Amino acid sequence: MTTDQGSPPTVTVVMPAFNSERTLRDSARSVLDQSFSALELVIVDDSSADRTAAIATELGAGDARVRLIRNPHSLGPAGARNAAISAARGRYVAFCDSDDLWLPSKLERQLEVATQTGAALVYSGYHRVDADFSGPASGFRPADRVVHVPTLLTHGALLHRNVVGCLTAMIDTEQTGPVSMPGIPGAEDWALWLRVLREGGTAAGIDEPLALYRTAQPGSHSARRWRAVLAVWRVLRSEEGLSVPRAAFHVVTDAIAALRKQQI
């Protein structure tokens, strides 16, 4: 599907980028090459020290759907994503980090499900690939490292474990109103999904891998498990208001789920 350049996009894709020169071009290309093309890609350079901003500028010169926001100082993942969300012109807001990739039919499939179900949050399964994976999404050859997801999701089930990969999430802001990610590093996306469901939104999953997630390099942000546990605790206590015993129970279930995912 194409769109008139003067028309607002249907989907805004949020892409935070920090020192992402190695992967940014392929990640952005996987968004721009979607079978559903009525989108805008908002890349937020979170004060990178490499060629991230230059690559984003080059992408914008070649495709008017690309917009670049440059943060004068680093705001972290939540702040960078929120900068793009604030600038979004699309009804739907989807997320793709600058080291992840989408398969070509990702948005088309999700929009079909959003229309059919009326869900405020639509997500899908995804492939896990090695951190050094390179090349375009179109060249990917499926292996057995697939993260499966439930097709139905309640707020209570989401409290047990975060089954929504950020790279697969799409939110219908016509239903939710303005959204933003809380500043809880390591769990800001989960906090937002919980908020959407807590406030009455529904969620629908597609148990089909529609994206590629690069696993973390040793020592990276997402590899620091203790920080992740503390982030989960903060969400459960400050965002959800759970008692200490209930929060502790959910921390354990989330940790078990995270360990199982790492084995895929």
Secondary structure, 3 states (H helix, E strand, C coil): CCCCCCCCCCEEEEEEECCCCCCHHHHHHHHHCCCCCCEEEEEEECCCCCCHHHHHHHHHHHCCCEEEEECCCCCHHHHHHHHHHHCCCCCEEEECCCCCEECCCHHHHHHHHHHHHCCCEEEEEEEEECCCCCCCHHHCCCCCCEECCCCEECHHHHHHCCCCCHHHCEEEHHHHCCCCCCCCCCCHHHHHHHHHHHCCCCEEEEEEEEEEEECCCCCCHHHCHHHHHHHHHHHHHHHCCCCHHHHHHHHHHHHHHHHHHHCC
